[in-house]
Amino acid sequence: MPQALVVEAALASHLSPDGADRLEAALARRLDRMVRQMELIERYVTISNEALAVFVRFWLTSTPALPDTALAAAQAKGRERYDGFIEALRRRLARGRKLAEEISCDIEATAPQSDPEPR
């Protein structure tokens, strides 16, 4: 197809009376897609925040205070565990799989199989 025909068609499309309507519709579709993406991000952030809050509450209420004699050893073990956590996080981020995906798979795997609907 000659370039002149492509340019002519593009100009005709751009200058046509319904060109503004088509542009508005395209922008509306893009904005709708962006809104859906933002809602998904908000959902993931909410899940992450709730999971962290539940963990912290559980940890704070179930971990007893340590005697002074065991404090130094516990701090050393804590640093070791933290380093292990950071390494595991690094590997996980490098792998690219998201926690939300794993949770969805875990939920599907543990969900009871429903009986087929009666006919």
RADADA-V324063 format. One record per residue. PHI is phi in whole degrees, 0 to 359 (none if undefined). OMEGA is omega in radians with two decimals (none if undefined). Layout:
BEGIN
PHI&OMEGA / PHI&OMEGA
END
This chain:
BEGIN
none&-3.13 / 295&-3.14 / 299&-3.13 / 299&3.12 / 292&3.12 / 296&3.13 / 296&3.13 / 299&3.13 / 294&3.13 / 295&3.11 / 295&3.12 / 298&3.12 / 294&-3.10 / 292&-3.07 / 269&-3.12 / 292&-3.10 / 300&-3.12 / 267&3.13 / 299&3.14 / 295&3.12 / 295&3.12 / 295&3.11 / 297&3.11 / 298&3.12 / 295&3.12 / 296&3.10 / 295&3.12 / 297&3.11 / 297&-3.13 / 294&3.11 / 296&3.10 / 299&3.12 / 296&3.12 / 294&3.10 / 297&3.12 / 297&3.12 / 295&3.12 / 295&3.10 / 296&3.11 / 293&3.09 / 298&3.12 / 300&3.12 / 298&-3.14 / 296&3.11 / 294&3.11 / 297&3.11 / 298&3.14 / 298&3.14 / 298&3.14 / 295&3.12 / 298&3.12 / 296&-3.13 / 297&3.12 / 297&3.13 / 298&-3.12 / 298&3.12 / 299&3.12 / 298&-3.11 / 296&-3.11 / 292&-3.10 / 274&-3.08 / 250&-3.12 / 263&-3.13 / 285&3.08 / 292&-3.12 / 265&3.02 / 290&-3.10 / 302&-3.10 / 292&-3.10 / 261&-3.03 / 296&-3.10 / 297&3.12 / 295&3.13 / 293&3.11 / 295&3.10 / 297&3.12 / 296&3.10 / 298&3.09 / 298&3.11 / 298&3.13 / 294&3.12 / 296&3.10 / 300&3.08 / 296&3.10 / 298&-3.14 / 298&3.12 / 295&3.11 / 296&3.11 / 296&3.11 / 300&3.14 / 296&-3.12 / 296&3.14 / 294&3.11 / 293&-3.13 / 289&3.04 / 92&-3.14 / 281&-3.09 / 267&3.12 / 299&-3.14 / 301&3.10 / 295&3.14 / 295&3.13 / 297&3.11 / 300&3.12 / 295&3.13 / 297&-3.14 / 295&3.13 / 296&-3.10 / 289&-3.09 / 263&-3.14 / 291&3.11 / 295&3.11 / 285&-3.13 / 277&3.10 / 290&3.08 / 298&-3.13 / 294&3.08 / 295&-3.12 / 263&none
END
